[in-house]
């Protein structure tokens, strides 16, 4: 596996773990935004598990499509972390 792909896979895995670990913080910091944050977290992790992890392991698919999927997944996970941080911080 190329070094760049390995870094990207590790990065996605780490961000997915960060998103999963935010559940405790979200639940402890209950506010008007908690339900939204949990729904976002659930949908993004479903996408990550059901689409990204399965698709990246398929050997018959085009590498350029896999690379595009990896880039989009990385962006989605990063944006989700930012959104969750904002929602968690919205204590009224």
PDB file as gemmi writes it, atoms N, CA and C in Angstrom:
CRYST1    1.000    1.000    1.000  90.00  90.00  90.00 P 1                      
ATOM      1  N   UNK A   1       0.856  -1.183   0.000  1.00  0.00           N  
ATOM      2  CA  UNK A   1       0.000   0.000   0.000  1.00  0.00           C  
ATOM      3  C   UNK A   1       0.897   1.240   0.000  1.00  0.00           C  
ATOM      4  N   UNK A   2       0.535   2.191  -0.805  1.00  0.00           N  
ATOM      5  CA  UNK A   2       1.317   3.406  -0.868  1.00  0.00           C  
ATOM      6  C   UNK A   2       1.198   4.174   0.433  1.00  0.00           C  
ATOM      7  N   UNK A   3       2.248   4.934   0.722  1.00  0.00           N  
ATOM      8  CA  UNK A   3       2.302   5.679   1.989  1.00  0.00           C  
ATOM      9  C   UNK A   3       1.161   6.685   2.103  1.00  0.00           C  
ATOM     10  N   UNK A   4       0.841   7.381   1.003  1.00  0.00           N  
ATOM     11  CA  UNK A   4      -0.227   8.378   1.010  1.00  0.00           C  
ATOM     12  C   UNK A   4      -1.580   7.735   1.340  1.00  0.00           C  
ATOM     13  N   UNK A   5      -1.860   6.588   0.726  1.00  0.00           N  
ATOM     14  CA  UNK A   5      -3.122   5.894   0.981  1.00  0.00           C  
ATOM     15  C   UNK A   5      -3.197   5.419   2.423  1.00  0.00           C  
ATOM     16  N   UNK A   6      -2.075   4.921   2.950  1.00  0.00           N  
ATOM     17  CA  UNK A   6      -2.030   4.449   4.331  1.00  0.00           C  
ATOM     18  C   UNK A   6      -2.322   5.599   5.288  1.00  0.00           C  
ATOM     19  N   UNK A   7      -1.731   6.751   5.043  1.00  0.00           N  
ATOM     20  CA  UNK A   7      -1.967   7.924   5.880  1.00  0.00           C  
ATOM     21  C   UNK A   7      -3.435   8.323   5.816  1.00  0.00           C  
ATOM     22  N   UNK A   8      -4.007   8.295   4.615  1.00  0.00           N  
ATOM     23  CA  UNK A   8      -5.404   8.684   4.450  1.00  0.00           C  
ATOM     24  C   UNK A   8      -6.337   7.700   5.161  1.00  0.00           C  
ATOM     25  N   UNK A   9      -6.065   6.412   5.048  1.00  0.00           N  
ATOM     26  CA  UNK A   9      -6.887   5.412   5.729  1.00  0.00           C  
ATOM     27  C   UNK A   9      -6.784   5.572   7.238  1.00  0.00           C  
ATOM     28  N   UNK A  10      -5.575   5.785   7.733  1.00  0.00           N  
ATOM     29  CA  UNK A  10      -5.377   5.990   9.166  1.00  0.00           C  
ATOM     30  C   UNK A  10      -6.090   7.249   9.635  1.00  0.00           C  
ATOM     31  N   UNK A  11      -6.025   8.293   8.825  1.00  0.00           N  
ATOM     32  CA  UNK A  11      -6.668   9.570   9.159  1.00  0.00           C  
ATOM     33  C   UNK A  11      -8.183   9.391   9.263  1.00  0.00           C  
ATOM     34  N   UNK A  12      -8.780   8.705   8.302  1.00  0.00           N  
ATOM     35  CA  UNK A  12     -10.219   8.471   8.325  1.00  0.00           C  
ATOM     36  C   UNK A  12     -10.607   7.652   9.550  1.00  0.00           C  
ATOM     37  N   UNK A  13      -9.835   6.628   9.844  1.00  0.00           N  
ATOM     38  CA  UNK A  13     -10.130   5.777  11.001  1.00  0.00           C  
ATOM     39  C   UNK A  13     -10.047   6.582  12.298  1.00  0.00           C  
ATOM     40  N   UNK A  14      -9.038   7.430  12.409  1.00  0.00           N  
ATOM     41  CA  UNK A  14      -8.883   8.250  13.612  1.00  0.00           C  
ATOM     42  C   UNK A  14     -10.024   9.250  13.755  1.00  0.00           C  
ATOM     43  N   UNK A  15     -10.436   9.871  12.652  1.00  0.00           N  
ATOM     44  CA  UNK A  15     -11.533  10.833  12.728  1.00  0.00           C  
ATOM     45  C   UNK A  15     -12.852  10.142  13.061  1.00  0.00           C  
ATOM     46  N   UNK A  16     -13.077   8.945  12.519  1.00  0.00           N  
ATOM     47  CA  UNK A  16     -14.294   8.195  12.844  1.00  0.00           C  
ATOM     48  C   UNK A  16     -14.313   7.853  14.332  1.00  0.00           C  
ATOM     49  N   UNK A  17     -13.162   7.510  14.884  1.00  0.00           N  
ATOM     50  CA  UNK A  17     -13.060   7.219  16.317  1.00  0.00           C  
ATOM     51  C   UNK A  17     -13.345   8.466  17.145  1.00  0.00           C  
ATOM     52  N   UNK A  18     -12.830   9.604  16.719  1.00  0.00           N  
ATOM     53  CA  UNK A  18     -13.090  10.868  17.421  1.00  0.00           C  
ATOM     54  C   UNK A  18     -14.585  11.162  17.432  1.00  0.00           C  
ATOM     55  N   UNK A  19     -15.229  10.976  16.288  1.00  0.00           N  
ATOM     56  CA  UNK A  19     -16.676  11.227  16.189  1.00  0.00           C  
ATOM     57  C   UNK A  19     -17.434  10.284  17.113  1.00  0.00           C  
ATOM     58  N   UNK A  20     -17.061   9.017  17.118  1.00  0.00           N  
ATOM     59  CA  UNK A  20     -17.725   8.050  17.996  1.00  0.00           C  
ATOM     60  C   UNK A  20     -17.536   8.423  19.466  1.00  0.00           C  
ATOM     61  N   UNK A  21     -16.357   8.852  19.836  1.00  0.00           N  
ATOM     62  CA  UNK A  21     -16.065   9.204  21.224  1.00  0.00           C  
ATOM     63  C   UNK A  21     -16.793  10.464  21.686  1.00  0.00           C  
ATOM     64  N   UNK A  22     -17.277  11.249  20.764  1.00  0.00           N  
ATOM     65  CA  UNK A  22     -18.000  12.468  21.131  1.00  0.00           C  
ATOM     66  C   UNK A  22     -19.380  12.171  21.711  1.00  0.00           C  
ATOM     67  N   UNK A  23     -19.859  10.940  21.595  1.00  0.00           N  
ATOM     68  CA  UNK A  23     -21.168  10.569  22.146  1.00  0.00           C  
ATOM     69  C   UNK A  23     -21.253  10.892  23.632  1.00  0.00           C  
ATOM     70  N   UNK A  24     -20.217  10.524  24.364  1.00  0.00           N  
ATOM     71  CA  UNK A  24     -20.218  10.773  25.810  1.00  0.00           C  
ATOM     72  C   UNK A  24     -20.307  12.264  26.105  1.00  0.00           C  
ATOM     73  N   UNK A  25     -19.538  13.043  25.384  1.00  0.00           N  
ATOM     74  CA  UNK A  25     -19.554  14.495  25.610  1.00  0.00           C  
ATOM     75  C   UNK A  25     -20.916  15.070  25.251  1.00  0.00           C  
ATOM     76  N   UNK A  26     -21.464  14.624  24.132  1.00  0.00           N  
ATOM     77  CA  UNK A  26     -22.770  15.113  23.683  1.00  0.00           C  
ATOM     78  C   UNK A  26     -23.835  14.800  24.737  1.00  0.00           C  
ATOM     79  N   UNK A  27     -23.824  13.590  25.254  1.00  0.00           N  
ATOM     80  CA  UNK A  27     -24.837  13.195  26.229  1.00  0.00           C  
ATOM     81  C   UNK A  27     -24.643  13.902  27.574  1.00  0.00           C  
ATOM     82  N   UNK A  28     -23.409  14.151  27.963  1.00  0.00           N  
ATOM     83  CA  UNK A  28     -23.151  14.861  29.224  1.00  0.00           C  
ATOM     84  C   UNK A  28     -23.530  16.328  29.134  1.00  0.00           C  
ATOM     85  N   UNK A  29     -23.407  16.898  27.959  1.00  0.00           N  
ATOM     86  CA  UNK A  29     -23.677  18.326  27.753  1.00  0.00           C  
ATOM     87  C   UNK A  29     -25.053  18.504  27.139  1.00  0.00           C  
ATOM     88  N   UNK A  30     -26.047  17.881  27.722  1.00  0.00           N  
ATOM     89  CA  UNK A  30     -27.374  17.937  27.104  1.00  0.00           C  
ATOM     90  C   UNK A  30     -27.836  19.379  26.943  1.00  0.00           C  
ATOM     91  N   UNK A  31     -28.275  19.708  25.752  1.00  0.00           N  
ATOM     92  CA  UNK A  31     -28.855  21.015  25.456  1.00  0.00           C  
ATOM     93  C   UNK A  31     -29.787  20.852  24.253  1.00  0.00           C  
ATOM     94  N   UNK A  32     -30.268  21.934  23.748  1.00  0.00           N  
ATOM     95  CA  UNK A  32     -31.223  21.881  22.631  1.00  0.00           C  
ATOM     96  C   UNK A  32     -30.625  21.279  21.353  1.00  0.00           C  
ATOM     97  N   UNK A  33     -29.330  21.193  21.281  1.00  0.00           N  
ATOM     98  CA  UNK A  33     -28.665  20.720  20.070  1.00  0.00           C  
ATOM     99  C   UNK A  33     -28.223  19.263  20.165  1.00  0.00           C  
ATOM    100  N   UNK A  34     -28.440  18.614  21.315  1.00  0.00           N  
ATOM    101  CA  UNK A  34     -27.957  17.248  21.527  1.00  0.00           C  
ATOM    102  C   UNK A  34     -28.538  16.263  20.528  1.00  0.00           C  
ATOM    103  N   UNK A  35     -29.836  16.307  20.335  1.00  0.00           N  
ATOM    104  CA  UNK A  35     -30.471  15.359  19.416  1.00  0.00           C  
ATOM    105  C   UNK A  35     -29.946  15.528  17.992  1.00  0.00           C  
ATOM    106  N   UNK A  36     -29.771  16.770  17.561  1.00  0.00           N  
ATOM    107  CA  UNK A  36     -29.229  17.029  16.225  1.00  0.00           C  
ATOM    108  C   UNK A  36     -27.816  16.461  16.104  1.00  0.00           C  
ATOM    109  N   UNK A  37     -27.012  16.684  17.130  1.00  0.00           N  
ATOM    110  CA  UNK A  37     -25.630  16.199  17.114  1.00  0.00           C  
ATOM    111  C   UNK A  37     -25.589  14.679  17.038  1.00  0.00           C  
ATOM    112  N   UNK A  38     -26.443  14.003  17.800  1.00  0.00           N  
ATOM    113  CA  UNK A  38     -26.463  12.538  17.785  1.00  0.00           C  
ATOM    114  C   UNK A  38     -26.933  11.997  16.431  1.00  0.00           C  
ATOM    115  N   UNK A  39     -27.899  12.665  15.814  1.00  0.00           N  
ATOM    116  CA  UNK A  39     -28.372  12.232  14.492  1.00  0.00           C  
ATOM    117  C   UNK A  39     -27.278  12.393  13.440  1.00  0.00           C  
ATOM    118  N   UNK A  40     -26.584  13.512  13.489  1.00  0.00           N  
ATOM    119  CA  UNK A  40     -25.489  13.752  12.543  1.00  0.00           C  
ATOM    120  C   UNK A  40     -24.408  12.691  12.730  1.00  0.00           C  
ATOM    121  N   UNK A  41     -24.034  12.454  13.977  1.00  0.00           N  
ATOM    122  CA  UNK A  41     -23.006  11.457  14.294  1.00  0.00           C  
ATOM    123  C   UNK A  41     -23.405  10.083  13.761  1.00  0.00           C  
ATOM    124  N   UNK A  42     -24.640   9.691  13.996  1.00  0.00           N  
ATOM    125  CA  UNK A  42     -25.126   8.387  13.557  1.00  0.00           C  
ATOM    126  C   UNK A  42     -25.091   8.251  12.039  1.00  0.00           C  
ATOM    127  N   UNK A  43     -25.582   9.254  11.329  1.00  0.00           N  
ATOM    128  CA  UNK A  43     -25.618   9.202   9.862  1.00  0.00           C  
ATOM    129  C   UNK A  43     -24.217   9.136   9.259  1.00  0.00           C  
ATOM    130  N   UNK A  44     -23.312   9.942   9.795  1.00  0.00           N  
ATOM    131  CA  UNK A  44     -21.950   9.970   9.245  1.00  0.00           C  
ATOM    132  C   UNK A  44     -21.238   8.645   9.505  1.00  0.00           C  
ATOM    133  N   UNK A  45     -21.400   8.087  10.702  1.00  0.00           N  
ATOM    134  CA  UNK A  45     -20.744   6.814  10.996  1.00  0.00           C  
ATOM    135  C   UNK A  45     -21.381   5.665  10.215  1.00  0.00           C  
ATOM    136  N   UNK A  46     -22.681   5.745   9.951  1.00  0.00           N  
ATOM    137  CA  UNK A  46     -23.319   4.745   9.079  1.00  0.00           C  
ATOM    138  C   UNK A  46     -22.708   4.805   7.681  1.00  0.00           C  
ATOM    139  N   UNK A  47     -22.551   6.024   7.161  1.00  0.00           N  
ATOM    140  CA  UNK A  47     -21.921   6.191   5.849  1.00  0.00           C  
ATOM    141  C   UNK A  47     -20.501   5.618   5.861  1.00  0.00           C  
ATOM    142  N   UNK A  48     -19.750   5.968   6.879  1.00  0.00           N  
ATOM    143  CA  UNK A  48     -18.364   5.511   6.989  1.00  0.00           C  
ATOM    144  C   UNK A  48     -18.291   3.981   7.014  1.00  0.00           C  
ATOM    145  N   UNK A  49     -19.122   3.359   7.826  1.00  0.00           N  
ATOM    146  CA  UNK A  49     -19.089   1.897   7.971  1.00  0.00           C  
ATOM    147  C   UNK A  49     -19.711   1.164   6.788  1.00  0.00           C  
ATOM    148  N   UNK A  50     -20.834   1.664   6.297  1.00  0.00           N  
ATOM    149  CA  UNK A  50     -21.580   0.951   5.257  1.00  0.00           C  
ATOM    150  C   UNK A  50     -21.085   1.225   3.847  1.00  0.00           C  
ATOM    151  N   UNK A  51     -20.463   2.341   3.636  1.00  0.00           N  
ATOM    152  CA  UNK A  51     -20.007   2.683   2.285  1.00  0.00           C  
ATOM    153  C   UNK A  51     -18.488   2.711   2.165  1.00  0.00           C  
ATOM    154  N   UNK A  52     -17.856   3.561   2.942  1.00  0.00           N  
ATOM    155  CA  UNK A  52     -16.415   3.772   2.786  1.00  0.00           C  
ATOM    156  C   UNK A  52     -15.607   2.513   3.101  1.00  0.00           C  
ATOM    157  N   UNK A  53     -15.821   1.918   4.271  1.00  0.00           N  
ATOM    158  CA  UNK A  53     -15.004   0.762   4.670  1.00  0.00           C  
ATOM    159  C   UNK A  53     -15.182  -0.424   3.734  1.00  0.00           C  
ATOM    160  N   UNK A  54     -16.393  -0.628   3.262  1.00  0.00           N  
ATOM    161  CA  UNK A  54     -16.654  -1.744   2.349  1.00  0.00           C  
ATOM    162  C   UNK A  54     -16.083  -1.452   0.962  1.00  0.00           C  
ATOM    163  N   UNK A  55     -16.337  -0.253   0.446  1.00  0.00           N  
ATOM    164  CA  UNK A  55     -15.936   0.097  -0.911  1.00  0.00           C  
ATOM    165  C   UNK A  55     -14.414   0.143  -1.072  1.00  0.00           C  
ATOM    166  N   UNK A  56     -13.721   0.637  -0.059  1.00  0.00           N  
ATOM    167  CA  UNK A  56     -12.260   0.766  -0.182  1.00  0.00           C  
ATOM    168  C   UNK A  56     -11.562  -0.583  -0.265  1.00  0.00           C  
ATOM    169  N   UNK A  57     -12.208  -1.636   0.248  1.00  0.00           N  
ATOM    170  CA  UNK A  57     -11.605  -2.967   0.237  1.00  0.00           C  
ATOM    171  C   UNK A  57     -11.904  -3.772  -1.035  1.00  0.00           C  
ATOM    172  N   UNK A  58     -12.766  -3.271  -1.879  1.00  0.00           N  
ATOM    173  CA  UNK A  58     -13.093  -3.981  -3.109  1.00  0.00           C  
ATOM    174  C   UNK A  58     -11.962  -3.835  -4.104  1.00  0.00           C  
ATOM    175  N   UNK A  59     -11.469  -4.961  -4.590  1.00  0.00           N  
ATOM    176  CA  UNK A  59     -10.285  -4.941  -5.458  1.00  0.00           C  
ATOM    177  C   UNK A  59     -10.618  -4.626  -6.905  1.00  0.00           C  
ATOM    178  N   UNK A  60     -11.866  -4.831  -7.313  1.00  0.00           N  
ATOM    179  CA  UNK A  60     -12.194  -4.676  -8.731  1.00  0.00           C  
ATOM    180  C   UNK A  60     -12.548  -3.233  -9.123  1.00  0.00           C  
ATOM    181  N   UNK A  61     -12.619  -2.362  -8.179  1.00  0.00           N  
ATOM    182  CA  UNK A  61     -13.003  -0.980  -8.491  1.00  0.00           C  
ATOM    183  C   UNK A  61     -11.807  -0.142  -8.921  1.00  0.00           C  
ATOM    184  N   UNK A  62     -12.111   0.876  -9.658  1.00  0.00           N  
ATOM    185  CA  UNK A  62     -11.105   1.796 -10.185  1.00  0.00           C  
ATOM    186  C   UNK A  62     -10.432   2.569  -9.043  1.00  0.00           C  
ATOM    187  N   UNK A  63      -9.108   2.680  -9.101  1.00  0.00           N  
ATOM    188  CA  UNK A  63      -8.371   3.381  -8.060  1.00  0.00           C  
ATOM    189  C   UNK A  63      -8.740   4.855  -7.965  1.00  0.00           C  
ATOM    190  N   UNK A  64      -9.052   5.482  -9.103  1.00  0.00           N  
ATOM    191  CA  UNK A  64      -9.396   6.902  -9.065  1.00  0.00           C  
ATOM    192  C   UNK A  64     -10.716   7.123  -8.329  1.00  0.00           C  
ATOM    193  N   UNK A  65     -11.649   6.170  -8.453  1.00  0.00           N  
ATOM    194  CA  UNK A  65     -12.919   6.278  -7.725  1.00  0.00           C  
ATOM    195  C   UNK A  65     -12.676   6.087  -6.231  1.00  0.00           C  
ATOM    196  N   UNK A  66     -11.818   5.126  -5.899  1.00  0.00           N  
ATOM    197  CA  UNK A  66     -11.477   4.908  -4.494  1.00  0.00           C  
ATOM    198  C   UNK A  66     -10.813   6.141  -3.893  1.00  0.00           C  
ATOM    199  N   UNK A  67      -9.937   6.760  -4.650  1.00  0.00           N  
ATOM    200  CA  UNK A  67      -9.246   7.954  -4.165  1.00  0.00           C  
ATOM    201  C   UNK A  67     -10.237   9.101  -3.962  1.00  0.00           C  
ATOM    202  N   UNK A  68     -11.166   9.272  -4.889  1.00  0.00           N  
ATOM    203  CA  UNK A  68     -12.194  10.296  -4.749  1.00  0.00           C  
ATOM    204  C   UNK A  68     -13.048  10.029  -3.513  1.00  0.00           C  
ATOM    205  N   UNK A  69     -13.433   8.779  -3.325  1.00  0.00           N  
ATOM    206  CA  UNK A  69     -14.226   8.406  -2.154  1.00  0.00           C  
ATOM    207  C   UNK A  69     -13.447   8.685  -0.870  1.00  0.00           C  
ATOM    208  N   UNK A  70     -12.156   8.393  -0.864  1.00  0.00           N  
ATOM    209  CA  UNK A  70     -11.325   8.649   0.314  1.00  0.00           C  
ATOM    210  C   UNK A  70     -11.252  10.143   0.610  1.00  0.00           C  
ATOM    211  N   UNK A  71     -11.094  10.956  -0.436  1.00  0.00           N  
ATOM    212  CA  UNK A  71     -11.045  12.415  -0.242  1.00  0.00           C  
ATOM    213  C   UNK A  71     -12.373  12.933   0.299  1.00  0.00           C  
ATOM    214  N   UNK A  72     -13.469  12.470  -0.285  1.00  0.00           N  
ATOM    215  CA  UNK A  72     -14.787  12.927   0.158  1.00  0.00           C  
ATOM    216  C   UNK A  72     -15.077  12.476   1.586  1.00  0.00           C  
ATOM    217  N   UNK A  73     -14.676  11.259   1.915  1.00  0.00           N  
ATOM    218  CA  UNK A  73     -14.889  10.745   3.265  1.00  0.00           C  
ATOM    219  C   UNK A  73     -14.071  11.532   4.274  1.00  0.00           C  
ATOM    220  N   UNK A  74     -12.824  11.821   3.933  1.00  0.00           N  
ATOM    221  CA  UNK A  74     -11.972  12.624   4.813  1.00  0.00           C  
ATOM    222  C   UNK A  74     -12.603  13.980   5.073  1.00  0.00           C  
ATOM    223  N   UNK A  75     -13.084  14.626   4.022  1.00  0.00           N  
ATOM    224  CA  UNK A  75     -13.713  15.929   4.161  1.00  0.00           C  
ATOM    225  C   UNK A  75     -14.983  15.836   5.008  1.00  0.00           C  
ATOM    226  N   UNK A  76     -15.807  14.825   4.755  1.00  0.00           N  
ATOM    227  CA  UNK A  76     -17.047  14.641   5.508  1.00  0.00           C  
ATOM    228  C   UNK A  76     -16.768  14.434   6.993  1.00  0.00           C  
ATOM    229  N   UNK A  77     -15.791  13.589   7.315  1.00  0.00           N  
ATOM    230  CA  UNK A  77     -15.471  13.328   8.713  1.00  0.00           C  
ATOM    231  C   UNK A  77     -14.935  14.583   9.404  1.00  0.00           C  
ATOM    232  N   UNK A  78     -14.076  15.318   8.724  1.00  0.00           N  
ATOM    233  CA  UNK A  78     -13.523  16.543   9.305  1.00  0.00           C  
ATOM    234  C   UNK A  78     -14.619  17.581   9.536  1.00  0.00           C  
ATOM    235  N   UNK A  79     -15.482  17.768   8.555  1.00  0.00           N  
ATOM    236  CA  UNK A  79     -16.582  18.726   8.709  1.00  0.00           C  
ATOM    237  C   UNK A  79     -17.532  18.296   9.830  1.00  0.00           C  
ATOM    238  N   UNK A  80     -17.737  16.993   9.968  1.00  0.00           N  
ATOM    239  CA  UNK A  80     -18.605  16.494  11.033  1.00  0.00           C  
ATOM    240  C   UNK A  80     -18.021  16.797  12.403  1.00  0.00           C  
ATOM    241  N   UNK A  81     -16.717  16.614  12.555  1.00  0.00           N  
ATOM    242  CA  UNK A  81     -16.072  16.937  13.829  1.00  0.00           C  
ATOM    243  C   UNK A  81     -16.261  18.412  14.158  1.00  0.00           C  
ATOM    244  N   UNK A  82     -16.099  19.272  13.176  1.00  0.00           N  
ATOM    245  CA  UNK A  82     -16.276  20.710  13.391  1.00  0.00           C  
ATOM    246  C   UNK A  82     -17.720  21.019  13.786  1.00  0.00           C  
ATOM    247  N   UNK A  83     -18.673  20.438  13.073  1.00  0.00           N  
ATOM    248  CA  UNK A  83     -20.090  20.668  13.364  1.00  0.00           C  
ATOM    249  C   UNK A  83     -20.437  20.176  14.769  1.00  0.00           C  
ATOM    250  N   UNK A  84     -19.979  18.975  15.122  1.00  0.00           N  
ATOM    251  CA  UNK A  84     -20.268  18.443  16.452  1.00  0.00           C  
ATOM    252  C   UNK A  84     -19.658  19.323  17.543  1.00  0.00           C  
ATOM    253  N   UNK A  85     -18.456  19.804  17.316  1.00  0.00           N  
ATOM    254  CA  UNK A  85     -17.833  20.702  18.295  1.00  0.00           C  
ATOM    255  C   UNK A  85     -18.665  21.961  18.479  1.00  0.00           C  
ATOM    256  N   UNK A  86     -19.180  22.498  17.391  1.00  0.00           N  
ATOM    257  CA  UNK A  86     -20.021  23.702  17.472  1.00  0.00           C  
ATOM    258  C   UNK A  86     -21.324  23.409  18.213  1.00  0.00           C  
ATOM    259  N   UNK A  87     -21.954  22.276  17.900  1.00  0.00           N  
ATOM    260  CA  UNK A  87     -23.212  21.928  18.558  1.00  0.00           C  
ATOM    261  C   UNK A  87     -23.003  21.663  20.050  1.00  0.00           C  
ATOM    262  N   UNK A  88     -21.900  20.993  20.385  1.00  0.00           N  
ATOM    263  CA  UNK A  88     -21.599  20.725  21.789  1.00  0.00           C  
ATOM    264  C   UNK A  88     -21.382  22.033  22.539  1.00  0.00           C  
ATOM    265  N   UNK A  89     -20.773  22.994  21.862  1.00  0.00           N  
ATOM    266  CA  UNK A  89     -20.468  24.281  22.490  1.00  0.00           C  
ATOM    267  C   UNK A  89     -21.648  25.212  22.598  1.00  0.00           C  
ATOM    268  N   UNK A  90     -22.805  24.836  22.094  1.00  0.00           N  
ATOM    269  CA  UNK A  90     -23.979  25.708  22.100  1.00  0.00           C  
ATOM    270  C   UNK A  90     -24.792  25.566  23.395  1.00  0.00           C  
ATOM    271  N   UNK A  91     -24.148  25.677  24.521  1.00  0.00           N  
ATOM    272  CA  UNK A  91     -24.860  25.611  25.804  1.00  0.00           C  
ATOM    273  C   UNK A  91     -25.557  26.929  26.040  1.00  0.00           C  
ATOM    274  N   UNK A  92     -26.842  26.855  26.261  1.00  0.00           N  
ATOM    275  CA  UNK A  92     -27.615  28.080  26.479  1.00  0.00           C  
ATOM    276  C   UNK A  92     -28.003  28.223  27.923  1.00  0.00           C  
TER     277      UNK A  92                                                      
END                                                                             
